[in-house]
Amino acid sequence: MFAVIKTGGKQYKVAKDDIIIVEKLDAEAGKKVSFDDVLLAGKDGDIKVGEPLLKGAKVEAEVLEQRKAAKVLVFKKKRRQTYRRKRGHRQNETVVKITSIKA
């Protein structure tokens, strides 16, 4: 069984025991979270599509860790002006493991 969920402004196709990286969630490592925004669910050719969400569908997951993503460098330069700015940014992210899909 698989499902398409929406979290953090993005959509993810998930199945049981998948490990995905999503935008930061307010949960500590080891806690359970549930995603109620299920857009689509299917199993062996039987696909249910929500309009826009499936009613009563839920995806359960366990938080594995909270971490920061790889650094993204932002470099600005104007030629012949001795103007240079270098900044780095690391986005917070959450690693979750899908435990069950109910549709």
C-alpha positions as CSV (number, residue, x, y, z in Angstrom):
1,M,0.0,0.0,0.0
2,F,1.2,3.5,-0.8
3,A,0.0,7.0,-0.1
4,V,0.8,10.6,-1.2
5,I,0.9,13.0,1.8
6,K,1.3,16.7,2.0
7,T,3.5,18.3,4.7
8,G,5.7,21.4,4.8
9,G,4.3,22.6,1.5
10,K,5.6,19.5,-0.3
11,Q,4.1,16.2,-1.4
12,Y,5.7,12.8,-0.7
13,K,4.9,9.3,-2.0
14,V,5.3,6.9,0.9
15,A,4.9,3.3,1.7
16,K,5.2,1.3,4.9
17,D,8.7,1.3,6.4
18,D,9.9,4.2,4.1
19,I,12.3,6.7,5.6
20,I,11.7,10.2,4.4
21,I,13.2,13.7,5.2
22,V,10.6,16.4,5.7
23,E,10.5,20.0,6.9
24,K,11.0,20.4,10.6
25,L,8.2,19.0,12.8
26,D,7.6,19.8,16.4
27,A,8.3,16.3,17.8
28,E,11.3,14.8,19.5
29,A,13.2,11.7,18.4
30,G,11.2,8.5,19.3
31,K,7.8,10.2,19.3
32,K,4.9,9.3,17.0
33,V,3.4,11.7,14.5
34,S,0.5,11.4,12.1
35,F,-0.1,13.0,8.7
36,D,-3.8,13.7,8.1
37,D,-3.3,15.5,4.8
38,V,-3.5,12.4,2.5
39,L,-4.1,13.2,-1.1
40,L,-4.1,9.7,-2.6
41,A,-3.9,6.1,-1.5
42,G,-3.6,2.9,-3.4
43,K,-3.0,-0.8,-3.3
44,D,-2.6,-3.2,-6.2
45,G,-4.4,-1.1,-8.8
46,D,-7.1,0.1,-6.5
47,I,-6.4,3.8,-6.2
48,K,-8.5,6.3,-4.1
49,V,-8.0,10.0,-5.0
50,G,-9.1,12.8,-2.6
51,E,-10.8,16.0,-3.6
52,P,-8.4,17.4,-2.4
53,L,-8.0,15.2,0.7
54,L,-9.1,11.7,1.5
55,K,-11.6,11.6,4.4
56,G,-10.6,9.4,7.3
57,A,-7.2,8.6,5.8
58,K,-4.1,8.8,8.0
59,V,-0.4,8.0,7.8
60,E,1.4,7.2,11.1
61,A,5.1,7.8,11.4
62,E,7.9,7.7,14.0
63,V,10.4,10.5,14.3
64,L,13.9,9.1,14.0
65,E,15.9,12.3,14.4
66,Q,16.0,16.1,14.1
67,R,18.9,17.5,12.2
68,K,20.1,20.2,9.9
69,A,20.5,19.9,6.1
70,A,23.8,20.4,4.3
71,K,25.0,24.0,4.1
72,V,23.8,26.1,1.2
73,L,26.2,29.0,0.4
74,V,24.9,32.4,-0.7
75,F,27.6,34.5,-2.4
76,K,27.0,38.0,-3.7
77,K,29.6,39.9,-5.7
78,K,29.7,43.1,-7.7
79,R,32.6,43.2,-10.1
80,R,35.1,46.1,-9.8
81,Q,33.4,47.4,-6.6
82,T,35.2,45.4,-3.9
83,Y,31.8,44.1,-2.8
84,R,31.6,40.5,-1.6
85,R,29.2,38.9,0.8
86,K,29.3,35.2,1.8
87,R,26.6,33.6,3.9
88,G,25.7,30.1,4.7
89,H,22.3,28.6,5.6
90,R,21.4,25.2,7.1
91,Q,17.7,24.3,7.0
92,N,16.2,22.3,9.9
93,E,14.7,18.9,8.9
94,T,13.1,15.9,10.4
95,V,13.8,12.3,9.5
96,V,10.7,10.1,9.9
97,K,9.9,6.4,9.3
98,I,6.4,5.5,8.1
99,T,4.8,2.9,10.4
100,S,1.3,2.5,9.0
101,I,-1.1,3.7,6.3
102,K,-4.9,3.8,7.0
103,A,-7.1,4.7,4.1
